Amino acid sequence: MLNKSWIYVVLTSLFELVWVYGFNTASEWWHWVLILCVIPFDLHFLAKACENLPTGTVYAIFAAAGTVGTALMDVFLFDRQLTTGKILFMIVIVAGVVGLKLSDEQQTEGVTN
Amino acid sequence: MGWMYILLAAVFEVIGVLGLRLFSHARTVKNGVIYLGGLGGSFAFLYMAFLYLQISVAYAVFIGIGTAGAVLLNMIFFGESKSYFRMLSLIVIIIGVVGLKALS
């Protein structure tokens, strides 16, 4: 069951990047139909992943994957430059998000839901 | 303008998360509207922000403010822990957001 949950983590991160990419490239009405179909799947897989894994861990990976993925998109798909300074502050933000999410996890440990 | 939209997207995200919390406890129409309206507004403003800013910058700031906002709200209104580690993480996010703003 645990392995399946990790597949959900990967899927939610991928679908997240698909709709973010879509937001930046959509030009026809049917592009938007596709994007609006992807978002519920993204949220569904996120919820499924959280069923068997700690929410803090799932969300921390999700946020980090989204940030790294969009940075790669900027550089490789949209030809926009990322300076060292920008990359550094992005890492700082992700570190804060991961810190918050993981500290929530430690607190709820041992507490019955 | 882009930064304004990101801020609004993050605010709506927090509303959506709050709505989800309410909706999972009591499935009423009102709670459903807060949940879906919050998320919908969040996506709409994120789209607007993408028109002005680099996607990676917009996305990182959106995730950072959204998460920090939700935690702050829970600390203030739901009496969640104000541990040093959580405070430190919040400050780290703020440093990251301010830094990106300064460079963009």
Backbone of each chain as ProteinMPNN parsed JSONL, in Angstrom:
{"seq_chain_A": "MLNKSWIYVVLTSLFELVWVYGFNTASEWWHWVLILCVIPFDLHFLAKACENLPTGTVYAIFAAAGTVGTALMDVFLFDRQLTTGKILFMIVIVAGVVGLKLSDEQQTEGVTN", "coords_chain_A": {"N_chain_A": [[0.842, -1.208, 0.0], [2.035, 1.152, 0.685], [3.898, 1.68, -1.327], [2.223, 2.236, -3.455], [1.152, 4.611, -2.592], [3.321, 6.311, -2.886], [3.468, 6.436, -5.616], [1.23, 7.952, -6.086], [2.13, 10.38, -5.019], [4.105, 11.09, -6.872], [2.476, 11.301, -9.15], [0.706, 13.437, -8.458], [2.504, 15.544, -8.287], [3.439, 15.651, -10.931], [1.038, 16.196, -12.382], [0.464, 18.671, -11.34], [2.525, 20.202, -12.455], [1.8, 19.966, -15.106], [-0.629, 21.44, -15.33], [0.279, 23.97, -14.561], [2.105, 24.484, -16.58], [0.279, 24.475, -18.652], [-1.255, 26.767, -18.039], [0.495, 28.698, -18.869], [0.744, 28.367, -21.573], [-1.65, 27.951, -22.871], [-3.848, 28.585, -25.577], [-6.06, 28.081, -27.081], [-9.612, 27.4, -26.756], [-10.111, 24.714, -26.148], [-7.741, 23.923, -24.979], [-7.996, 24.997, -22.473], [-10.123, 23.493, -21.536], [-8.897, 20.989, -21.266], [-6.974, 21.652, -19.289], [-8.646, 22.305, -17.142], [-9.643, 19.821, -16.659], [-7.451, 18.477, -15.745], [-6.742, 19.622, -13.274], [-8.625, 18.711, -11.179], [-7.78, 16.002, -11.062], [-5.16, 16.312, -10.196], [-5.584, 17.358, -7.586], [-7.005, 15.234, -6.553], [-5.153, 13.072, -6.591], [-3.326, 14.14, -4.825], [-4.79, 14.106, -2.448], [-5.197, 11.339, -2.242], [-2.562, 10.471, -1.916], [-2.041, 11.437, 0.591], [-3.498, 9.783, 2.189], [-2.208, 7.451, 3.07], [0.333, 8.287, 3.692], [2.305, 10.567, 5.699], [0.866, 13.791, 5.82], [2.447, 16.115, 5.94], [4.961, 15.334, 4.893], [4.219, 14.586, 2.286], [3.218, 17.042, 1.275], [5.472, 18.652, 1.488], [7.264, 17.478, -0.339], [5.76, 17.766, -2.644], [5.608, 20.604, -2.872], [8.327, 21.216, -3.191], [8.934, 19.775, -5.537], [7.268, 21.098, -7.353], [8.407, 23.662, -7.364], [11.069, 23.204, -8.244], [10.46, 22.006, -10.695], [9.1, 24.114, -12.093], [11.182, 25.909, -12.265], [12.947, 24.555, -13.951], [11.335, 24.493, -16.221], [11.21, 27.227, -16.872], [13.835, 27.679, -17.687], [14.359, 25.693, -19.691], [12.078, 25.465, -21.359], [10.826, 27.941, -21.692], [12.801, 29.703, -22.218], [13.812, 31.57, -20.358], [15.875, 33.469, -18.18], [17.475, 32.302, -15.251], [18.829, 33.678, -12.47], [21.619, 33.191, -10.225], [21.048, 34.292, -7.767], [18.217, 34.353, -7.711], [17.636, 31.609, -7.828], [18.768, 30.855, -5.409], [17.104, 32.212, -3.487], [14.712, 30.936, -4.061], [15.284, 28.36, -3.189], [15.541, 28.965, -0.499], [12.86, 29.656, 0.149], [11.54, 27.18, -0.334], [12.862, 25.651, 1.58], [11.843, 26.795, 3.916], [9.105, 26.164, 3.654], [9.197, 23.355, 3.646], [10.273, 22.995, 6.19], [8.168, 24.0, 7.833], [6.081, 22.221, 7.183], [7.136, 19.771, 7.942], [7.51, 20.157, 10.656], [4.911, 20.307, 11.515], [4.198, 17.701, 11.209], [5.682, 16.314, 13.168], [4.42, 17.202, 15.41], [1.821, 16.148, 15.261], [2.325, 13.526, 15.495], [1.707, 10.564, 17.205], [-0.605, 11.567, 18.167], [-3.956, 10.784, 18.11], [-6.026, 10.703, 15.253]], "CA_chain_A": [[0.0, 0.0, 0.0], [2.896, 2.315, 0.812], [4.463, 1.952, -2.644], [1.174, 2.838, -4.257], [1.027, 5.988, -2.14], [4.405, 7.102, -3.48], [3.09, 6.682, -7.02], [0.313, 9.104, -6.037], [2.939, 11.586, -4.792], [4.711, 11.414, -8.165], [1.409, 11.73, -10.058], [0.193, 14.767, -8.116], [3.534, 16.525, -8.651], [3.441, 15.759, -12.393], [-0.177, 16.873, -12.834], [0.63, 20.063, -10.944], [3.373, 20.854, -13.452], [1.052, 19.997, -16.367], [-1.548, 22.589, -15.401], [1.045, 25.223, -14.514], [2.59, 24.654, -17.954], [-0.908, 24.817, -19.441], [-1.599, 28.166, -17.767], [1.428, 29.565, -19.572], [0.79, 28.136, -23.011], [-2.98, 27.772, -23.453], [-4.261, 29.638, -26.504], [-7.363, 27.716, -27.633], [-10.566, 27.082, -25.691], [-9.999, 23.313, -25.717], [-6.602, 23.82, -24.058], [-8.517, 25.288, -21.131], [-10.929, 22.341, -21.115], [-7.93, 19.986, -20.804], [-6.388, 22.109, -18.028], [-9.657, 22.2, -16.09], [-9.795, 18.398, -16.349], [-6.23, 18.011, -15.059], [-6.697, 20.125, -11.899], [-9.249, 17.795, -10.215], [-6.928, 14.821, -10.91], [-4.037, 16.749, -9.369], [-6.044, 17.449, -6.199], [-7.415, 13.893, -6.147], [-3.95, 12.296, -6.287], [-2.748, 14.728, -3.618], [-5.566, 13.579, -1.326], [-4.926, 9.904, -2.159], [-1.213, 10.299, -1.387], [-2.067, 11.77, 2.013], [-4.241, 8.772, 2.936], [-1.313, 6.497, 3.728], [1.614, 8.904, 4.036], [2.09, 11.791, 6.485], [0.544, 14.944, 4.972], [3.585, 17.043, 5.934], [5.959, 14.823, 3.961], [3.648, 14.661, 0.944], [3.132, 18.428, 0.825], [6.836, 19.184, 1.356], [7.801, 16.977, -1.609], [4.918, 18.392, -3.66], [6.028, 22.001, -3.029], [9.687, 21.23, -3.721], [8.881, 19.307, -6.922], [6.674, 22.169, -8.149], [9.356, 24.769, -7.499], [12.16, 22.753, -9.118], [9.889, 21.793, -12.027], [8.847, 25.38, -12.785], [12.492, 26.507, -12.554], [13.437, 23.873, -15.152], [10.498, 24.959, -17.336], [11.65, 28.579, -17.224], [15.12, 27.617, -18.375], [14.404, 24.845, -20.881], [10.916, 25.585, -22.251], [10.413, 29.322, -21.95], [13.999, 30.504, -22.501], [13.991, 32.72, -19.465], [17.077, 33.265, -17.388], [17.404, 32.252, -13.792], [20.115, 34.065, -11.898], [21.998, 32.45, -9.018], [20.331, 34.892, -6.647], [16.82, 33.892, -7.728], [17.634, 30.185, -7.454], [19.068, 30.81, -3.982], [15.923, 32.577, -2.705], [13.709, 29.877, -4.24], [15.671, 27.277, -2.28], [15.217, 29.453, 0.844], [11.406, 29.514, 0.337], [11.214, 25.756, -0.22], [13.367, 25.194, 2.878], [10.876, 27.244, 4.923], [7.869, 25.39, 3.486], [9.485, 21.994, 4.108], [10.413, 23.09, 7.645], [6.829, 24.14, 8.425], [5.289, 21.009, 6.985], [7.689, 18.667, 8.728], [7.303, 20.397, 12.087], [3.509, 19.94, 11.771], [4.149, 16.258, 11.285], [6.188, 15.856, 14.456], [3.451, 17.527, 16.437], [0.638, 15.293, 15.221], [2.747, 12.161, 15.768], [1.264, 10.062, 18.495], [-1.945, 12.078, 18.452], [-4.909, 10.056, 17.254], [-6.855, 11.599, 14.429]], "C_chain_A": [[0.873, 1.253, 0.0], [3.487, 2.7, -0.539], [3.463, 2.667, -3.532], [1.018, 4.317, -3.885], [2.114, 6.872, -2.744], [4.14, 7.375, -4.95], [2.143, 7.881, -7.071], [1.076, 10.418, -5.832], [3.553, 12.049, -6.117], [3.648, 11.96, -9.124], [0.914, 13.139, -9.749], [1.216, 15.843, -8.484], [3.564, 16.74, -10.163], [2.232, 16.54, -12.904], [-0.145, 18.36, -12.478], [1.42, 20.809, -12.027], [2.655, 20.959, -14.796], [0.129, 21.209, -16.407], [-0.828, 23.933, -15.294], [1.595, 25.542, -15.91], [1.436, 25.103, -18.852], [-1.298, 26.275, -19.281], [-0.745, 29.111, -18.603], [1.384, 29.43, -21.084], [-0.577, 28.076, -23.672], [-3.336, 28.925, -24.38], [-5.636, 29.351, -27.113], [-8.302, 27.344, -26.488], [-10.423, 25.642, -25.201], [-8.75, 23.056, -24.872], [-7.107, 24.0, -22.632], [-9.391, 24.158, -20.617], [-10.011, 21.256, -20.553], [-7.368, 20.364, -19.44], [-7.379, 21.927, -16.88], [-9.957, 20.742, -15.746], [-8.621, 17.882, -15.528], [-6.243, 18.408, -13.581], [-7.395, 19.194, -10.883], [-8.424, 16.522, -9.993], [-5.757, 15.121, -9.985], [-4.439, 16.734, -7.89], [-6.443, 16.078, -5.66], [-6.204, 13.05, -5.754], [-3.269, 12.818, -5.025], [-3.45, 14.162, -2.382], [-5.285, 12.092, -1.128], [-3.554, 9.649, -1.526], [-1.2, 10.511, 0.128], [-2.78, 10.693, 2.847], [-3.305, 7.851, 3.719], [0.045, 7.055, 4.113], [1.337, 10.151, 4.868], [1.901, 13.0, 5.558], [1.722, 15.905, 4.847], [4.631, 16.635, 4.909], [5.47, 14.993, 2.523], [3.691, 16.1, 0.445], [4.515, 19.044, 0.626], [7.448, 18.755, 0.025], [7.081, 17.64, -2.777], [5.38, 19.832, -3.937], [7.42, 22.091, -3.644], [9.691, 20.823, -5.19], [8.311, 20.397, -7.838], [7.659, 23.3, -8.398], [10.51, 24.399, -8.434], [11.644, 22.605, -10.555], [9.662, 23.09, -12.777], [10.162, 26.085, -13.121], [13.065, 25.889, -13.828], [12.659, 24.317, -16.389], [10.96, 26.324, -17.825], [12.895, 28.523, -18.092], [15.016, 26.868, -19.704], [13.234, 25.022, -21.85], [10.589, 27.024, -22.612], [11.589, 30.269, -22.18], [14.143, 31.739, -21.621], [15.139, 32.42, -18.528], [16.8, 33.23, -15.902], [18.772, 32.619, -13.259], [20.382, 33.23, -10.647], [21.214, 32.965, -7.817], [18.899, 34.401, -6.568], [16.733, 32.437, -7.288], [17.845, 30.047, -5.94], [17.827, 31.124, -3.14], [14.781, 31.579, -2.883], [14.001, 28.723, -3.3], [15.323, 27.674, -0.84], [13.719, 29.28, 1.128], [11.03, 28.046, 0.537], [11.684, 25.207, 1.127], [12.385, 25.575, 3.988], [9.596, 26.428, 4.877], [8.068, 23.969, 4.022], [9.604, 21.98, 5.638], [9.062, 23.151, 8.339], [6.065, 22.837, 8.361], [5.813, 19.86, 7.84], [7.516, 18.901, 10.225], [5.85, 20.09, 12.464], [3.398, 18.442, 11.998], [4.577, 15.738, 12.655], [5.17, 16.08, 15.553], [2.289, 16.561, 16.484], [1.001, 13.828, 15.467], [2.263, 11.743, 17.141], [-0.095, 10.583, 18.902], [-2.924, 11.348, 17.545], [-5.801, 11.022, 16.509], [-8.338, 11.308, 14.589]], "O_chain_A": [[0.52, 2.274, -0.591], [3.576, 3.882, -0.871], [3.814, 3.589, -4.269], [0.783, 5.164, -4.748], [1.869, 8.033, -3.073], [4.535, 8.415, -5.475], [2.231, 8.717, -7.97], [0.712, 11.446, -6.404], [3.527, 13.235, -6.445], [3.878, 12.949, -9.821], [0.721, 13.946, -10.659], [0.846, 16.925, -8.939], [3.697, 17.871, -10.629], [2.367, 17.428, -13.746], [-0.659, 19.198, -13.218], [1.036, 21.897, -12.457], [2.866, 21.916, -15.542], [0.101, 21.932, -17.402], [-1.276, 24.924, -15.871], [1.562, 26.686, -16.365], [1.591, 25.986, -19.695], [-1.631, 26.946, -20.258], [-1.196, 30.186, -18.997], [1.921, 30.273, -21.801], [-0.673, 28.141, -24.898], [-3.158, 30.093, -24.032], [-6.301, 30.263, -27.604], [-7.855, 27.015, -25.389], [-10.585, 25.362, -24.013], [-8.702, 22.076, -24.129], [-6.718, 23.276, -21.715], [-9.413, 23.881, -19.418], [-10.294, 20.674, -19.506], [-7.287, 19.528, -18.541], [-7.02, 21.463, -15.797], [-10.468, 20.454, -14.664], [-8.771, 16.968, -14.717], [-5.812, 17.633, -12.727], [-6.822, 18.911, -9.831], [-8.366, 16.011, -8.874], [-5.401, 14.322, -9.118], [-3.733, 16.175, -7.051], [-6.253, 15.783, -4.48], [-6.213, 12.391, -4.715], [-2.706, 12.046, -4.25], [-2.806, 13.788, -1.402], [-5.15, 11.628, 0.003], [-3.394, 8.741, -0.71], [-0.451, 9.855, 0.852], [-2.676, 10.693, 4.074], [-3.568, 7.514, 4.874], [0.827, 6.382, 4.784], [0.259, 10.736, 4.763], [2.68, 13.204, 4.627], [1.969, 16.449, 3.771], [5.131, 17.467, 4.152], [6.2, 15.476, 1.658], [4.143, 16.36, -0.67], [4.719, 19.852, -0.28], [8.076, 19.561, -0.661], [7.701, 18.027, -3.768], [5.524, 20.23, -5.093], [7.672, 22.931, -4.508], [10.37, 21.449, -6.005], [8.798, 20.601, -8.95], [7.738, 23.833, -9.505], [10.884, 25.181, -9.307], [12.304, 23.021, -11.508], [9.985, 23.183, -13.961], [10.256, 26.777, -14.136], [13.602, 26.595, -14.682], [13.231, 24.497, -17.465], [11.087, 26.557, -19.027], [13.001, 29.223, -19.099], [15.519, 27.339, -20.724], [13.382, 24.755, -23.042], [10.124, 27.298, -23.719], [11.406, 31.479, -22.318], [14.543, 32.808, -22.082], [15.355, 31.275, -18.13], [16.009, 34.009, -15.37], [19.762, 31.951, -13.557], [19.464, 32.633, -10.083], [20.775, 32.193, -6.964], [18.412, 34.069, -5.487], [15.876, 32.069, -6.484], [17.194, 29.237, -5.28], [17.523, 30.401, -2.191], [13.974, 31.389, -1.973], [13.09, 28.167, -2.685], [14.869, 26.842, -0.055], [13.34, 28.818, 2.204], [10.293, 27.709, 1.464], [10.994, 24.396, 1.746], [12.123, 24.78, 4.891], [9.058, 26.043, 5.915], [7.226, 23.444, 4.752], [9.101, 21.071, 6.299], [8.831, 22.443, 9.319], [5.476, 22.397, 9.347], [5.039, 19.077, 8.39], [7.388, 17.942, 10.987], [5.576, 19.665, 13.586], [2.633, 17.97, 12.838], [3.941, 14.854, 13.229], [5.051, 15.293, 16.492], [1.814, 16.186, 17.555], [0.12, 12.985, 15.629], [2.396, 12.483, 18.115], [-0.682, 10.104, 19.872], [-2.727, 11.303, 16.33], [-6.267, 12.022, 17.056], [-9.168, 11.97, 13.966]]}, "seq_chain_B": "MGWMYILLAAVFEVIGVLGLRLFSHARTVKNGVIYLGGLGGSFAFLYMAFLYLQISVAYAVFIGIGTAGAVLLNMIFFGESKSYFRMLSLIVIIIGVVGLKALS", "coords_chain_B": {"N_chain_B": [[2.37, 44.732, -10.82], [2.116, 41.957, -11.128], [2.985, 40.918, -8.679], [1.002, 41.698, -6.946], [-1.106, 40.12, -7.866], [-0.119, 37.578, -7.229], [-0.116, 37.713, -4.475], [-2.864, 37.96, -3.983], [-3.669, 35.473, -5.044], [-2.475, 33.747, -3.205], [-3.831, 34.498, -0.866], [-6.433, 33.686, -1.519], [-5.92, 30.998, -1.728], [-5.429, 30.302, 0.904], [-7.979, 30.814, 1.932], [-9.352, 28.808, 0.551], [-8.154, 26.501, 1.648], [-8.921, 26.772, 4.276], [-11.669, 26.543, 3.856], [-11.744, 23.897, 2.978], [-11.079, 22.592, 5.29], [-13.315, 23.26, 6.889], [-15.309, 22.151, 5.292], [-14.718, 19.429, 5.334], [-15.454, 18.811, 7.844], [-18.138, 19.588, 8.109], [-20.385, 19.041, 5.67], [-21.699, 21.337, 4.16], [-23.483, 23.559, 1.924], [-22.548, 26.177, 2.05], [-19.941, 25.892, 3.154], [-18.844, 24.361, 1.127], [-18.844, 26.206, -0.957], [-17.004, 28.095, 0.001], [-14.701, 26.536, 0.023], [-14.392, 25.597, -2.755], [-14.685, 28.023, -4.124], [-12.591, 29.483, -3.034], [-10.332, 27.997, -3.882], [-10.742, 28.152, -6.658], [-10.585, 30.94, -7.124], [-7.967, 31.295, -6.363], [-6.52, 29.85, -8.335], [-7.241, 31.364, -10.562], [-6.105, 33.915, -10.045], [-3.448, 33.153, -9.9], [-2.986, 32.476, -12.512], [-3.186, 35.031, -13.687], [-0.961, 36.194, -12.504], [1.099, 34.767, -13.716], [1.18, 35.966, -16.184], [2.686, 38.163, -15.858], [5.031, 37.59, -14.462], [8.066, 35.549, -14.166], [7.494, 32.067, -14.377], [8.65, 30.323, -12.475], [9.427, 31.993, -10.377], [6.949, 33.126, -9.654], [5.546, 30.809, -8.908], [7.068, 29.768, -6.725], [6.814, 31.85, -4.85], [4.051, 31.891, -4.521], [3.538, 29.32, -3.404], [5.038, 29.616, -1.067], [3.897, 31.93, 0.296], [1.273, 31.043, 0.512], [1.494, 28.737, 2.143], [2.749, 29.794, 4.455], [0.803, 31.664, 5.179], [-1.426, 30.035, 5.786], [-0.453, 28.657, 8.003], [0.023, 30.785, 9.787], [-2.595, 31.719, 10.136], [-3.761, 29.506, 11.381], [-2.246, 29.513, 13.702], [-3.028, 31.908, 14.897], [-5.889, 31.877, 14.992], [-6.694, 29.257, 15.575], [-5.228, 28.414, 17.642], [-2.819, 26.963, 17.225], [0.446, 25.429, 17.645], [3.178, 27.58, 18.532], [5.88, 27.091, 18.114], [9.507, 27.463, 18.282], [10.754, 26.431, 16.027], [8.775, 26.499, 14.059], [8.295, 29.257, 13.895], [10.805, 30.07, 13.016], [10.876, 28.826, 10.514], [8.823, 30.267, 9.239], [9.98, 32.82, 9.169], [12.14, 32.285, 7.515], [10.796, 31.743, 5.093], [9.713, 34.291, 4.597], [12.077, 35.763, 4.23], [12.96, 34.557, 1.865], [10.873, 35.268, 0.056], [10.956, 38.103, 0.097], [13.541, 38.45, -0.846], [13.386, 37.379, -3.47], [11.554, 39.156, -4.537], [13.04, 41.493, -4.478], [14.925, 40.929, -6.407], [13.509, 40.628, -8.749]], "CA_chain_B": [[1.036, 44.123, -10.868], [2.257, 40.514, -10.943], [3.123, 40.597, -7.249], [-0.338, 41.891, -6.38], [-1.893, 38.935, -8.216], [0.369, 36.428, -6.456], [-0.586, 37.891, -3.106], [-4.287, 37.607, -3.996], [-3.755, 34.02, -5.249], [-2.127, 33.101, -1.939], [-4.919, 34.763, 0.076], [-7.542, 32.803, -1.888], [-5.525, 29.63, -1.418], [-5.65, 30.133, 2.342], [-9.434, 30.707, 2.093], [-9.705, 27.481, 0.055], [-7.697, 25.499, 2.616], [-9.823, 26.934, 5.418], [-12.936, 25.97, 3.405], [-11.587, 22.44, 2.948], [-11.125, 22.17, 6.688], [-14.71, 23.368, 7.301], [-16.119, 21.245, 4.481], [-14.479, 18.05, 5.745], [-16.161, 18.613, 9.109], [-19.577, 19.701, 7.859], [-20.569, 19.214, 4.226], [-22.8, 22.235, 3.837], [-23.288, 24.306, 0.681], [-21.719, 27.345, 2.366], [-18.557, 25.452, 3.281], [-18.41, 23.935, -0.205], [-18.577, 27.417, -1.75], [-15.749, 28.68, 0.501], [-13.635, 25.632, -0.416], [-14.182, 25.633, -4.206], [-14.496, 29.418, -4.514], [-11.236, 29.857, -2.627], [-9.38, 27.367, -4.796], [-10.961, 28.703, -8.003], [-10.016, 32.286, -7.134], [-6.522, 31.142, -6.258], [-6.006, 29.478, -9.65], [-7.456, 32.48, -11.495], [-5.101, 34.96, -9.783], [-2.136, 32.61, -10.239], [-2.9, 32.625, -13.974], [-2.892, 36.438, -13.951], [0.422, 36.458, -12.082], [1.989, 34.179, -14.716], [1.279, 36.862, -17.334], [3.633, 39.242, -15.549], [6.286, 37.148, -13.833], [8.621, 34.239, -14.496], [6.663, 31.082, -13.667], [9.312, 29.737, -11.305], [9.365, 32.99, -9.304], [5.551, 33.214, -9.235], [5.155, 29.566, -8.243], [7.744, 29.667, -5.426], [6.226, 32.837, -3.939], [2.686, 31.423, -4.287], [3.621, 28.202, -2.448], [5.567, 30.144, 0.199], [2.921, 32.774, 0.999], [0.108, 30.204, 0.817], [1.801, 27.888, 3.298], [2.983, 30.65, 5.619], [-0.486, 32.257, 5.536], [-2.264, 29.017, 6.423], [0.104, 28.38, 9.328], [-0.239, 31.961, 10.626], [-4.028, 31.721, 10.447], [-3.986, 28.456, 12.377], [-1.624, 29.926, 14.957], [-3.774, 33.01, 15.493], [-7.306, 31.604, 15.259], [-6.997, 27.916, 16.056], [-4.338, 28.109, 18.756], [-1.781, 25.975, 16.936], [1.76, 25.634, 18.261], [4.037, 28.671, 18.071], [7.231, 26.645, 18.458], [10.597, 28.22, 17.657], [11.05, 25.896, 14.701], [7.747, 26.999, 13.129], [8.574, 30.683, 13.726], [12.018, 30.165, 12.212], [10.489, 28.471, 9.135], [8.065, 31.403, 8.707], [10.938, 33.893, 8.877], [12.903, 31.828, 6.345], [9.942, 31.966, 3.911], [9.633, 35.74, 4.362], [13.364, 36.17, 3.645], [12.967, 34.086, 0.472], [9.937, 36.059, -0.75], [11.497, 39.465, -0.022], [14.719, 38.352, -1.706], [12.952, 37.216, -4.865], [10.923, 40.418, -4.935], [14.109, 42.465, -4.7], [15.68, 40.585, -7.615], [12.668, 40.483, -9.939]], "C_chain_B": [[1.093, 42.633, -10.568], [2.294, 40.114, -9.477], [1.803, 40.715, -6.522], [-1.184, 40.631, -6.624], [-1.44, 37.706, -7.422], [-0.147, 36.494, -5.028], [-2.059, 37.487, -3.003], [-4.472, 36.092, -4.152], [-3.491, 33.292, -3.938], [-3.239, 33.289, -0.908], [-6.102, 33.827, -0.219], [-7.207, 31.344, -1.598], [-5.782, 29.334, 0.06], [-7.149, 29.986, 2.623], [-9.897, 29.302, 1.673], [-9.341, 26.383, 1.057], [-8.578, 25.54, 3.868], [-11.183, 26.296, 5.089], [-12.888, 24.452, 3.407], [-11.708, 21.869, 4.352], [-12.574, 22.175, 7.2], [-15.559, 22.309, 6.613], [-15.933, 19.791, 4.92], [-15.154, 17.755, 7.088], [-17.674, 18.643, 8.936], [-19.809, 20.003, 6.383], [-21.806, 20.047, 3.91], [-22.463, 22.978, 2.55], [-22.34, 25.488, 0.923], [-20.241, 26.972, 2.449], [-17.985, 25.009, 1.939], [-18.049, 25.132, -1.068], [-17.264, 28.062, -1.309], [-14.561, 27.868, -0.026], [-13.353, 25.802, -1.922], [-13.971, 27.054, -4.724], [-13.082, 29.887, -4.192], [-10.21, 29.293, -3.588], [-9.493, 27.942, -6.204], [-10.333, 30.08, -8.131], [-8.492, 32.233, -7.137], [-5.907, 30.81, -7.619], [-6.131, 30.64, -10.639], [-6.382, 33.56, -11.294], [-3.685, 34.469, -10.093], [-1.917, 32.75, -11.75], [-2.528, 34.061, -14.336], [-1.432, 36.758, -13.612], [1.416, 35.926, -13.112], [2.169, 35.081, -15.933], [2.368, 37.916, -17.121], [5.004, 38.76, -15.092], [6.775, 35.829, -14.398], [7.84, 33.184, -13.723], [7.335, 30.541, -12.408], [9.267, 30.691, -10.11], [7.941, 33.047, -8.747], [5.146, 31.984, -8.431], [5.764, 29.46, -6.839], [7.107, 30.619, -4.414], [4.803, 32.432, -3.551], [2.676, 30.318, -3.221], [4.059, 28.717, -1.07], [4.536, 30.941, 0.966], [1.695, 31.948, 1.396], [0.342, 29.377, 2.074], [1.966, 28.714, 4.565], [1.664, 31.241, 6.118], [-1.368, 31.273, 6.29], [-1.768, 28.742, 7.846], [-0.169, 29.549, 10.284], [-1.689, 32.0, 11.092], [-4.337, 30.704, 11.536], [-3.39, 28.813, 13.735], [-2.506, 30.939, 15.681], [-5.185, 32.584, 15.909], [-7.595, 30.22, 15.819], [-6.013, 27.454, 17.133], [-3.297, 27.043, 18.495], [-0.441, 26.402, 17.525], [2.534, 26.805, 17.658], [5.475, 28.326, 18.41], [8.288, 27.458, 17.726], [10.843, 27.759, 16.237], [10.046, 26.404, 13.662], [7.985, 28.485, 12.845], [9.764, 30.891, 12.802], [11.683, 29.873, 10.743], [9.727, 29.616, 8.472], [9.009, 32.527, 8.301], [11.753, 33.547, 7.628], [12.093, 32.069, 5.06], [9.89, 33.454, 3.566], [10.926, 36.254, 3.727], [13.407, 35.783, 2.164], [12.096, 34.942, -0.421], [10.473, 37.473, -0.979], [12.694, 39.481, -0.967], [14.343, 38.246, -3.178], [12.336, 38.502, -5.397], [11.995, 41.446, -5.29], [14.832, 42.197, -6.027], [14.847, 40.592, -8.884], [12.214, 41.822, -10.519]], "O_chain_B": [[0.244, 42.099, -9.854], [1.712, 39.105, -9.081], [1.509, 39.948, -5.605], [-1.876, 40.143, -5.73], [-2.262, 36.895, -6.996], [-0.555, 35.489, -4.446], [-2.46, 36.778, -2.081], [-5.317, 35.493, -3.486], [-4.192, 32.339, -3.597], [-3.56, 32.363, -0.162], [-6.695, 33.251, 0.693], [-8.087, 30.551, -1.264], [-6.281, 28.268, 0.419], [-7.556, 29.156, 3.436], [-10.723, 28.685, 2.345], [-10.118, 25.456, 1.285], [-8.931, 24.508, 4.439], [-11.773, 25.604, 5.92], [-13.855, 23.791, 3.786], [-12.334, 20.834, 4.582], [-13.012, 21.229, 7.855], [-16.401, 21.659, 7.232], [-16.882, 19.007, 4.884], [-15.396, 16.597, 7.427], [-18.399, 17.842, 9.526], [-19.472, 21.085, 5.902], [-22.824, 19.527, 3.452], [-21.305, 23.023, 2.134], [-21.452, 25.763, 0.116], [-19.39, 27.657, 1.881], [-16.814, 25.24, 1.64], [-17.074, 25.094, -1.819], [-16.493, 28.525, -2.149], [-13.554, 28.427, -0.462], [-12.228, 26.108, -2.318], [-13.183, 27.275, -5.644], [-12.457, 30.598, -4.979], [-9.324, 30.009, -4.057], [-8.486, 28.19, -6.867], [-9.639, 30.37, -9.106], [-7.824, 33.013, -7.816], [-4.905, 31.405, -8.015], [-5.236, 30.87, -11.452], [-5.817, 34.061, -12.267], [-2.825, 35.252, -10.497], [-0.827, 33.093, -12.207], [-1.665, 34.29, -15.184], [-0.759, 37.493, -14.336], [2.45, 36.546, -13.359], [3.175, 34.988, -16.636], [2.898, 38.484, -18.076], [6.013, 39.433, -15.306], [6.02, 35.084, -15.022], [7.549, 33.374, -12.542], [6.673, 30.324, -11.393], [9.091, 30.259, -8.971], [7.74, 33.02, -7.533], [4.484, 32.098, -7.399], [5.074, 29.109, -5.883], [6.884, 30.248, -3.261], [4.393, 32.604, -2.403], [1.906, 30.374, -2.262], [3.521, 28.305, -0.042], [4.305, 30.682, 2.148], [1.145, 32.129, 2.482], [-0.511, 29.324, 2.96], [1.406, 28.389, 5.612], [1.428, 31.314, 7.324], [-1.981, 31.619, 7.299], [-2.565, 28.61, 8.775], [-0.543, 29.341, 11.438], [-1.984, 32.269, 12.256], [-5.069, 30.989, 12.484], [-3.943, 28.471, 14.779], [-2.711, 30.859, 16.893], [-5.631, 32.878, 17.018], [-8.622, 30.017, 16.467], [-5.964, 26.276, 17.489], [-2.919, 26.3, 19.401], [-0.227, 27.568, 17.857], [2.547, 26.999, 16.442], [6.211, 29.163, 18.934], [8.016, 28.063, 16.69], [11.105, 28.567, 15.346], [10.417, 26.703, 12.527], [7.891, 28.924, 11.698], [9.749, 31.756, 11.927], [12.142, 30.575, 9.843], [9.943, 29.913, 7.298], [8.865, 33.116, 7.23], [12.021, 34.409, 6.791], [12.636, 32.541, 4.061], [10.007, 33.835, 2.402], [10.891, 37.072, 2.808], [13.831, 36.57, 1.318], [12.503, 35.311, -1.523], [10.449, 37.981, -2.1], [12.85, 40.393, -1.779], [14.909, 38.935, -4.026], [12.56, 38.891, -6.544], [11.873, 42.173, -6.276], [15.293, 43.129, -6.686], [15.399, 40.565, -9.984], [11.5, 41.851, -11.521]]}, "name": "protein", "num_of_chains": 2, "seq": "MLNKSWIYVVLTSLFELVWVYGFNTASEWWHWVLILCVIPFDLHFLAKACENLPTGTVYAIFAAAGTVGTALMDVFLFDRQLTTGKILFMIVIVAGVVGLKLSDEQQTEGVTNMGWMYILLAAVFEVIGVLGLRLFSHARTVKNGVIYLGGLGGSFAFLYMAFLYLQISVAYAVFIGIGTAGAVLLNMIFFGESKSYFRMLSLIVIIIGVVGLKALS"}
